Amino acid sequence: MDYLDLVRNRHSVRKFKDLKIQEDKKNKIKEKVRSLNEESGLNFQVFFDEPKCFKSKIFTYGSFKNANNYISLVGEKSTDLGKKIGYFGQDLLLFLQDLGLNTCWVGLTHGKSMAKINKNEKELCLIAFAYGDERGKIHKSKDDDDLSNIKEFYNEKNSIILEFCKLAPTALNQQKFYLEFKEDGTYKLIRKKGPYTKVDFGIIKYHLKLAEKYWEEKNER
């Protein structure tokens, strides 16, 4: 799999076609959710053909069309919950993208989900998915200097690592992070304050994992 092409081609989509997802894909998604829950200890829950959650008239920002499939991102309450949900949620979101589906991270702009949430758990956000009625648009990004010190330590690997981070979806496209490259070839991801930045941090950490995999495979070719 070309991880860079995967993240480059994935864009947020809110308008979907009125098409049902095939049973074989549903089964693959269910198995992926089960596997991630087992690995992470989270309680992700997938719902197909359930239109009520996104029928709420309360929200107008980022309105949805035919959003009948979604995954509720639920986990046990802890200080690390946002980061875990971001990390494993992005793994799941890119899995959906690789299946040929379009996706959208959803924070507050949805109605009540069908998820069963225990007293010690919290639903942080959802992932809406289906066949897109549109391809989505490339999100604008801040300048490299605002997001990193790459000019001081520029090389091909660092450039790829920064690109993976810039392609990570963040709440309101805020990109509240800073990537600090170091002389010994390592780097440090710094989270800035803002809404959903813990989730964003987890998403970016997953992209950093993909960046390392991409670099390793690129040098094995």
Backbone as a ProteinNet text record, in pm:
[ID]
protein_1_A
[PRIMARY]
MDYLDLVRNRHSVRKFKDLKIQEDKKNKIKEKVRSLNEESGLNFQVFFDEPKCFKSKIFTYGSFKNANNYISLVGEKSTDLGKKIGYFGQDLLLFLQDLGLNTCWVGLTHGKSMAKINKNEKELCLIAFAYGDERGKIHKSKDDDDLSNIKEFYNEKNSIILEFCKLAPTALNQQKFYLEFKEDGTYKLIRKKGPYTKVDFGIIKYHLKLAEKYWEEKNER
[TERTIARY]
83.3	0	87.2	52.3	124.3	55.8	114	51	39.8	137.1	133.7	19.3	1.3	-111.9	-244.2	-251.8	-374.5	-413.3	-319.3	-353.5	-368.8	-299.7	-316.5	-454.4	-506.5	-633.6	-754.9	-733.9	-845.5	-880.7	-1006.5	-1057	-1189.4	-1221.3	-1346	-1465.8	-1564.2	-1684.5	-1807.8	-1902.9	-2025.7	-2150.5	-2137.2	-2251.8	-2226	-2317.2	-2298.8	-2408.9	-2380	-2479.7	-2576.7	-2697.1	-2797.6	-2777.5	-2664.2	-2627.7	-2594.9	-2638.9	-2605.9	-2466	-2400.6	-2267.9	-2284.4	-2205.8	-2216	-2185.3	-2246.2	-2232.6	-2087.7	-2011.7	-1872.6	-1792.2	-1820.3	-1751.1	-1798.6	-1928.3	-1980.7	-1908.9	-1889.6	-1823.8	-1678.2	-1611.7	-1472.7	-1464.6	-1560.5	-1562.4	-1590.3	-1685.6	-1717.4	-1595.1	-1523.1	-1405.2	-1294.1	-1278.7	-1178	-1210.9	-1336.6	-1379.1	-1352.9	-1388.4	-1365.7	-1216.8	-1134.7	-990.3	-930.4	-972	-920	-964.7	-1088.5	-1136.2	-1054.8	-1025.1	-945.8	-804.7	-746.8	-610.3	-603.9	-704.1	-697.3	-770	-866.7	-950	-1061.6	-1080.3	-1187.4	-1317.1	-1423.4	-1554.2	-1618.8	-1548.2	-1603.2	-1725.1	-1826.9	-1950	-1993.3	-2018.1	-2051.2	-2200.7	-2258.2	-2400.8	-2418	-2492.6	-2520.9	-2669	-2696.4	-2835.1	-2915.9	-2856.1	-2920.5	-2922.2	-3030.1	-3032.9	-3065.4	-3110.4	-3162	-3054.7	-2935.7	-2829.7	-2797.8	-2802.1	-2764.5	-2885.6	-3003	-3123.1	-3154	-3070.6	-3095	-3097.6	-3197	-3209.1	-3140.2	-3082.2	-3016.7	-2890.8	-2818.9	-2689.6	-2699.7	-2637.4	-2636.5	-2496.8	-2394.3	-2257.1	-2221.9	-2165.3	-2120.2	-2233.5	-2346.9	-2465	-2434.5	-2502.3	-2476.9	-2592	-2560.2	-2659.4	-2636.4	-2742.8	-2736.7	-2628.4	-2612	-2514.7	-2583.9	-2590.4	-2666.5	-2578.7	-2448.1	-2354.1	-2253.4	-2227.3	-2130	-2072	-1959	-1895.2	-1887.3	-1942.3	-1936.1	-1804.4	-1727.8	-1595.2	-1607.5	-1616.1	-1643.8	-1527	-1498.9	-1394.2	-1409.4	-1337.7	-1341.1	-1278.5	-1343.6	-1297.7	-1156.2	-1069.2	-932	-870.4	-757.8	-690.8	-635.6	-615.3	-559.8	-666.3	-793.7	-899.3	-897.4	-884	-883.8	-772.7	-653.8	-539.2	-560.5	-613.5	-637.9	-743.2	-849.1	-955.8	-905.2	-823.6	-766.6	-678.9	-593.4	-498.3	-570.2	-653	-720.1	-834.5	-894.6	-998.3	-942.9	-822.6	-762.3	-719.9	-676.2	-648.3	-774.3	-885.6	-1013.1	-1058.6	-1044	-1087.3	-1011.2	-881.9	-803.2	-830.2	-869	-914.8	-1039.8	-1133.3	-1254.2	-1219	-1125	-1080.3	-1022	-945.7	-883.4	-987.7	-1104.5	-1214	-1293	-1257.4	-1326.6	-1440.6	-1445.1	-1549.5	-1496.8	-1587.5	-1550.4	-1591.6	-1525.3	-1539.5	-1539.9	-1582.3	-1573.6	-1567.6	-1468.6	-1467.2	-1577.3	-1654.6	-1765.4	-1758.1	-1752.9	-1749.5	-1888	-1933.5	-2060.4	-2177.8	-2150.2	-2256.5	-2332.1	-2390.4	-2474.2	-2574.5	-2678.3	-2775.3	-2730.5	-2823.8	-2792.1	-2762.1	-2650.2	-2614.9	-2686.2	-2675.6	-2736.3	-2641.6	-2527.5	-2426.4	-2473.9	-2433.2	-2456.1	-2331.8	-2350	-2236.3	-2250.5	-2154.6	-2156	-2124.7	-2151.6	-2134.2	-1990.8	-1896.8	-1754.8	-1697	-1785.3	-1740.2	-1789.8	-1730.2	-1768.2	-1758.8	-1856	-1850.6	-1792.4	-1673.9	-1607.9	-1649.1	-1663.7	-1696.9	-1740.5	-1773	-1816.2	-1732.4	-1737.4	-1687.5	-1805.4	-1846	-1949.7	-1881.2	-1946.8	-1884.4	-1990.2	-1957.6	-2043.7	-1972.3	-2045	-1990	-2017.5	-1913.1	-1927.4	-2000.1	-2081.2	-2145.5	-2049.6	-1935.5	-1829.5	-1697.6	-1589.1	-1457.5	-1395.9	-1453.3	-1395.2	-1284	-1240	-1138.4	-1015.6	-902.2	-778.4	-791.3	-764.2	-774.4	-650.3	-672.1	-560.5	-470.9	-344	-249.6	-169.6	-129	-41.2	95.9	175.1	309.9	397	496.3	588	651.2	685.1	750.1	659.3	528.3	433.1	413.1	443.8	418.4	543.6	660.9	783.3	905.7	1020.8	1150.5	1226.5	1153.4	1213.7	1323.1	1314.4	1418.1	1555.2	1556	1682.2	1737.9	1647.9	1689.3	1625.9	1634.9	1567	1640.4	1567	1612.1	1487.5	1505.6	1391.2	1300.3	1360.5	1279.8	1197.1	1258.3	1184.7	1073.2	1099.5	998.4	876.4	901.3	792.6	716.1	788.2	724.5	632.9	680.1	598.2	476.1	493	378.5	270.3	308.9	210.2	135.6	206.5	141.9	46.3	86.9	3.3	-123.7	-116.5	-231.4	-326.5	-289.6	-376.4	-496.2	-618.2	-734.2	-732.5	-764.8	-773.3	-904	-952.7	-1080.5	-1075.3	-1175.6	-1185.3	-1060.8	-987	-862.5	-765.8	-763.5	-686.4	-536.1	-497.1	-354.4	-278.3	-329.5	-268.4	-156.6	-51.6	61.7	190.7	301.5	433.1	525.3	595.3	686.6	829.5	892.8	1028.7	1131.2	1200.1	1304.7	1432.8	1509.9	1632	1753.5	1869.3	1994.4	2026.7	1980.4	2011.9	1915.9	1827.8	1737.1	1601.6	1584.7	1455.2	1369.4	1248.9	1159.2	1062	1001.5	905.1	778.8	664	535.8	480.1	452.2	404.1	258.5	173.4	30.9	4.9	-64.1	-107	-251.1	-298.6	-433.5	-538	-654.2	-764.4	-867.1	-985.1	-1088.9	-1045.8	-1066.7	-1038.4	-890.4	-800.5	-659.2	-600.7	-660.9	-613.2	-644.5	-764.5	-799.8	-708.4	-689.3	-600.1	-459.6	-411.8	-278.6	-267.4	-371.5	-371.3	-373.2	-451.3	-456.7	-318.9	-253.6	-121.6	-18.9	-28.6	62.8	47.9	-75.5	-95.1	-32.5	-44	18.7	170.7	226.1	370.4	412	330	357.7	358.4	260.3	255.3	375.4	416.5	531.8	657.4	676.9	792.8	784.5	665	646.7	674.2	620.8	640.7	789.3	861.5	1004	1082.5	1047.7	1115.1	1093.4	968.7	939	999.4	1003.4	1061.4	1208.7	1276.7	1420.2	1451.6	1345.8	1366.2	1344.4	1288	1257.3	1383.1
-119.8	0	125.4	223	350	443.5	453.9	532	680	732.9	874.8	904.5	818.2	836.3	825.3	734	713.6	841.6	903.1	1023.4	1145.7	1146.1	1257.2	1255.9	1138.7	1126.1	1130.3	1124.6	1127	1272	1308.4	1441.2	1425.5	1521.2	1517.9	1533.8	1445	1447	1442.2	1530.8	1536.1	1500.6	1495.1	1463	1328.9	1235.6	1098.9	1057.5	956.5	899	811.3	798.8	714.7	569.9	514.6	377.3	298.4	175.4	89.6	31	5.7	-55.3	-207.2	-267.4	-411	-492	-610	-694	-734.5	-761.9	-802.5	-688.3	-566.1	-451.5	-428.6	-447.1	-434.4	-531.7	-652.8	-754.3	-718.1	-662.9	-620.2	-506.8	-414.5	-301.5	-350.8	-441	-497.2	-566.1	-641.3	-712.2	-613.9	-507.7	-406.5	-337.4	-303.3	-240.7	-335.8	-461.5	-561	-572.7	-577.2	-591.4	-469.8	-350	-228.5	-218.5	-256.5	-254.8	-349.7	-466.6	-565.8	-513.1	-446.4	-394.1	-275.6	-187.9	-59.6	-55.3	-146.2	-138.2	-36.5	18.5	115	40.7	116.8	56.8	120.5	116.6	168.4	84.7	151.6	83	132.7	38.4	74.4	55.8	150	145.5	168.8	79.5	89.4	122.7	197.6	227.3	284.6	379.2	442.6	594.3	648.4	788.8	890.6	846.6	941.6	1033.3	981	1056.8	1189.2	1190.7	1311.1	1386.1	1358.1	1429.2	1549.2	1574	1683.8	1817.8	1900.3	2033.7	2140.6	2097.3	2192.3	2249.4	2164.7	2204.3	2239.1	2347	2389.2	2388.3	2402.8	2401.8	2262.7	2257.7	2129.2	2029.9	2075	1989.2	1865.3	1754.9	1626.6	1586.2	1501.8	1445.9	1295.6	1218.1	1071.6	1013.3	1074.3	1022.7	915.1	794.9	686	578.7	596.7	501	578	528.2	598.6	504	545.7	471.7	564.4	520.3	595.5	562.4	666.4	648.1	666.3	554.8	550.1	485.5	534.3	473	506.5	434.6	458.7	594.4	670.6	805	801.6	884.9	898.1	1021.2	1063.6	1181	1153.1	1026.1	988.4	946.6	957.3	907.2	975.6	1108	1180.6	1134.9	1117.1	1075.1	933.9	844.1	706.2	701.9	779.9	780.3	840.8	944.4	1002.6	903.5	834.4	741.1	622.2	554.1	435.4	472.8	590	636.9	666.7	723.4	751.9	624.1	526.7	394.1	341	350.9	303.6	386.3	516.9	605.5	576.8	554.4	525.3	384.7	294.4	162.4	176.2	262.3	288	350.4	443.9	508.1	403.6	310.2	207.8	110.8	103.3	20.4	91	216.3	290.5	375.5	397.7	478.8	617.3	711.9	847.8	868.8	961.3	972.2	1116.8	1132.2	1262.7	1243.9	1304.8	1313.5	1411	1375	1459.6	1480.4	1608	1639.4	1661.3	1785.2	1820	1829.6	1830.5	1858.6	1733.1	1667.1	1549.9	1535.3	1457	1429.1	1313.5	1252.6	1142.8	1015.8	954.3	828.9	712	595.6	473.9	398.4	456.7	386.5	359.5	244.8	210.7	251	348.1	406	375.9	307.4	275	397.8	389.5	504.5	554	463.4	501.1	535.3	546.6	572.4	707.3	747.4	873	858	914.5	921.2	1056.8	1055.7	1182.4	1236.8	1148.1	1192.8	1072.4	1100.4	996.5	1003.4	895.9	896.8	861.6	954.1	926.7	870.6	774.1	714.8	659.6	658.1	603.3	631.2	615	651.2	799.4	875.4	1019.7	1068.2	1170.6	1239.1	1341.2	1355.5	1447	1387.9	1438.5	1384.7	1457.3	1573.5	1653.6	1742.3	1834.7	1930.8	1921.1	1953.1	1959.7	2072.5	2043.3	2149.9	2239.9	2366.5	2460.1	2428.9	2455.1	2426.1	2550.8	2555.8	2663.9	2646.6	2752.5	2747.2	2651.8	2594.4	2502.3	2565.1	2693.6	2761.8	2774.1	2777.3	2785.5	2651.3	2543.4	2410	2335.1	2388.1	2313.9	2403.8	2346.3	2411.2	2340.2	2295.4	2211.2	2283.8	2413.4	2486.4	2468.3	2448.8	2430.6	2290.1	2193.2	2053.8	1990.2	2057.8	2007.8	1888.4	1782.2	1669.2	1597.8	1498.7	1433.6	1366.3	1297.7	1228.2	1325.6	1431.4	1529.2	1594.9	1616.7	1675.4	1583.2	1452.7	1354.9	1348.3	1347.5	1342.2	1463.1	1580.2	1700.9	1694.5	1641.9	1633.3	1542.6	1429.5	1341.6	1415.2	1494.6	1569.9	1675.4	1744.3	1848.9	1790.6	1664.7	1599.3	1538.1	1542.2	1487.8	1579.7	1525.3	1609.7	1659.1	1786.5	1842.5	1919.6	1930.1	1997.4	2141.2	2179	2314.5	2350.8	2247.4	2266.8	2358.4	2345.8	2439.5	2411.1	2285.3	2247.9	2303.3	2273.3	2322.6	2228.1	2219.8	2136.5	2200.5	2154.3	2199.4	2077.9	2058.1	1946	1998.5	1957.8	2005.1	1898.7	1924.4	1833.5	1859	1750.3	1760.9	1716.7	1755.9	1732	1583.8	1502.9	1359	1280.5	1350.8	1285	1250	1272.6	1247.5	1374.6	1366.4	1481.9	1469.9	1581.4	1585.1	1655.2	1593	1652.8	1725.4	1852.7	1937.7	1975.9	1953.4	1987.4	2126.1	2209.3	2339.9	2331.2	2432.5	2430	2468.3	2405.4	2432.8	2322.1	2338.6	2235.3	2106.6	1995.3	1862.3	1840.1	1917.3	1900.4	1768.1	1709	1577.2	1472	1480.6	1390.5	1416.9	1544.5	1581.3	1524.6	1532.5	1483.2	1334.2	1258.3	1115.1	1087.6	1166.2	1150.5	1174	1280.5	1313.7	1207.6	1155.3	1048.2	926.2	898.4	785.9	816.4	940	978.2	969.5	1000.8	986.5	839.6	749.6	606.6	567.2	617.4	587.7	647.2	765.8	830.2	744.2	690.2	604.5	477.2	419.5	299.2	330.3	444.6	484.7	502.2	568.2	592.9	461.6	371.5	242	161.7	157.1	82.9	149.4	280.8	354.9	320.5	302.8	273.9	126.8	43.2	-99.4	-132.5	-37.4	-64.9	-68.3
0	0	0	-84.3	-85.6	13.3	132.4	238.7	203.1	130.4	95.6	0.1	-100.7	-192.1	-117.5	-21.1	55.2	129.8	199.6	277	186.2	73.8	-20.6	-85	-111.3	-182.4	-91.1	38.3	131.9	168.7	146.1	181.6	254.9	337.6	412.6	318.3	332.7	248.9	339.4	314.5	395.1	314.3	184.4	99.7	31.8	55.7	8.5	-88.5	-167.1	-257.1	-177.4	-228.7	-164	-208.1	-165.9	-202.5	-76.7	-71.5	41.1	22.5	131	127.6	115.4	28.8	3.3	129.7	137.7	257.2	284.1	177.9	200.5	263.5	222.2	283	425.9	449.5	586.1	679.1	632.5	715.5	742.9	643.2	662.6	764.2	757.1	851	992.6	1007.2	1139.1	1199	1116.2	1164.7	1202.4	1125.5	1157.2	1289.6	1309.6	1435.2	1552.5	1534.7	1640.3	1673.4	1570	1588.6	1660.1	1620.9	1684.4	1829.9	1857.4	1995.8	2082.4	2027	2100.5	2126.2	2026.8	2041.3	2136.6	2130.2	2200.4	2333.9	2352.9	2472.2	2459.4	2341.1	2316.1	2284.3	2262.2	2237.6	2114.4	2001.8	1876.7	1837.2	1784.4	1744.5	1606.6	1515.3	1377.6	1352.8	1278.3	1244.5	1094.4	1031.4	888.9	869.1	763.4	723.9	840.7	910.5	1026.4	1001.6	947.3	904	1012.1	1129.7	1228.6	1287.7	1308.3	1377	1309.1	1176	1102.2	1046.4	1101.9	1059.6	1149.3	1249.2	1342.3	1270.4	1304	1244.1	1329.1	1439.9	1529.8	1466.6	1391.8	1337.5	1189.3	1152.2	1012.3	954.3	1039.2	989.7	939.1	819.5	765.7	749.3	696	683	599.2	634.5	570.5	478.9	383	290.8	282.8	305.1	298	389.1	506.5	604	687.6	634.5	696.7	759.9	751.6	810	894.2	1013.2	1097.7	1202	1255.3	1363.8	1483.4	1594.4	1719.1	1788.9	1820	1879.5	2030.9	2098.9	2242.5	2315	2434.7	2514.9	2660.5	2742.8	2887.1	2918.3	3003.6	3037.3	3096.5	3041.8	3092.5	3028.1	3079.5	3023.6	2884.1	2852.2	2721.7	2620.6	2657.2	2569.5	2433.5	2431.3	2304.3	2211.9	2266.5	2185.7	2130.6	2215.4	2171	2061	2080.8	1980.6	1849.6	1857	1735.6	1661.3	1734.8	1674.9	1609.8	1685.6	1632.1	1538.8	1560.2	1468.7	1330.8	1324.6	1194.6	1123.9	1199.8	1143.2	1074.5	1143.5	1090.3	970.5	980	871.4	742.2	751.1	631.3	579.2	667.3	624.2	537.1	579.6	501.7	366.9	368.5	244.9	149.2	202.5	119.5	62.8	127.3	76.2	-34.4	-63.7	-167.7	-116.4	15.7	76.1	109.8	125.1	165.7	310.7	377.1	521.9	570	695.9	760.7	912.3	976.3	1121.9	1162.6	1264.5	1308.1	1459.1	1500.1	1642.2	1698.8	1695.3	1758.8	1661.6	1532.7	1434.8	1393	1491.4	1464.1	1578.1	1554.6	1658.6	1746.1	1817.1	1908.3	1829.3	1859.9	1792.8	1860.3	1799.7	1852.5	1946.5	1976.2	2055.5	2197.8	2249	2389	2468	2555.4	2627.2	2776.4	2832.6	2974.4	3059.6	3188.4	3278.5	3283	3268.8	3275.3	3138	3036.5	2900	2849.1	2737.1	2673.3	2522.1	2452.1	2305.5	2268.3	2209	2175.8	2040.3	1943.2	1808.3	1725.2	1599.8	1507.6	1380.5	1304.4	1167.3	1077.3	991.9	891.7	767.4	702.3	583.6	488.7	361.7	256	123.5	13.1	-117.3	-139.7	-160.2	-168.4	-292.9	-273.3	-384.9	-444	-377.5	-418.1	-371.7	-424	-386.8	-268.7	-234.8	-128.4	-181.1	-98	-139.9	-50.6	-108.2	-29.9	71.5	198.3	297.3	292.2	319.2	321.1	439.8	422.4	529	565.3	691.5	734.7	670.1	670.8	615.7	696.9	631	698.6	821.8	813.2	925.5	1046.9	1022.9	1134.1	1202	1129.1	1181.3	1223.3	1188.6	1217.7	1204.9	1240.8	1219.4	1107.6	1005.2	901	823.2	810.5	735.5	798.3	927.8	999.2	979.5	954.4	941.3	817.6	704.8	584.4	524.5	498.5	417.5	366.4	280.2	217.9	320.5	416.8	516.4	598.7	646	726	645.7	516.6	429.6	418.1	404.7	395.7	527.6	638.3	770	789.6	752.8	767.4	676.3	555	464.5	522.2	579.3	642.2	753	831.1	939.6	884.6	778.4	718.6	656.8	613.5	551.5	654.2	780	884.1	906.5	909.8	937.9	1082.2	1102.7	1237.3	1251.6	1373.3	1399.1	1348.7	1269.8	1213	1132.3	1088.4	1013.6	1089	1221.3	1303	1304.3	1281.3	1278.1	1398.7	1516.2	1640	1685.4	1604	1640.3	1590.2	1646.7	1600.7	1601.2	1490	1474.9	1488.8	1594.5	1623.6	1582.2	1472.6	1426.2	1505.4	1525.4	1605.6	1524.8	1573.2	1501.5	1487.4	1581.2	1576.6	1486.7	1414.5	1322	1381.4	1511.2	1573.6	1565.5	1616.6	1617.2	1733.5	1766.9	1876.6	1829.7	1852.8	1817.1	1938.6	1921.6	2031.1	2003.4	2102.3	2089.3	2146.4	2067.7	2115.2	2162.3	2232.8	2288.5	2184.1	2195.5	2104.7	2114.9	2054.3	2060.6	1991.5	2058.4	2004.4	1971.4	2031.8	1995.7	2046.3	2149.2	2191.9	2085.7	2028.2	1918.1	1799	1765.7	1655.5	1676.9	1802.1	1835.3	1803.8	1840.8	1811.5	1662.4	1587.4	1441.4	1380.4	1422.9	1368.4	1407.4	1530.3	1571.7	1480.9	1439.5	1347.5	1211.8	1166.3	1039.6	1048.6	1165.3	1183.4	1172	1224.3	1210.8	1062.5	987.2	843.6	770.6	811.9	748.9	765.9	885.2	910.5	827.1	816.2	733.5	586.7	541.4	402.2	372.6	460.7	440.9	438.4	528.3	535.8	407.9	360.3	237.3	114.5	114.3	0.8	-14.6	94.5	89.7	71.5	73.7	47.1	-100	-174.9	-316.3	-401.2
[MASK]
+++++++++++++++++++++++++++++++++++++++++++++++++++++++++++++++++++++++++++++++++++++++++++++++++++++++++++++++++++++++++++++++++++++++++++++++++++++++++++++++++++++++++++++++++++++++++++++++++++++++++++++++++++++++++++++

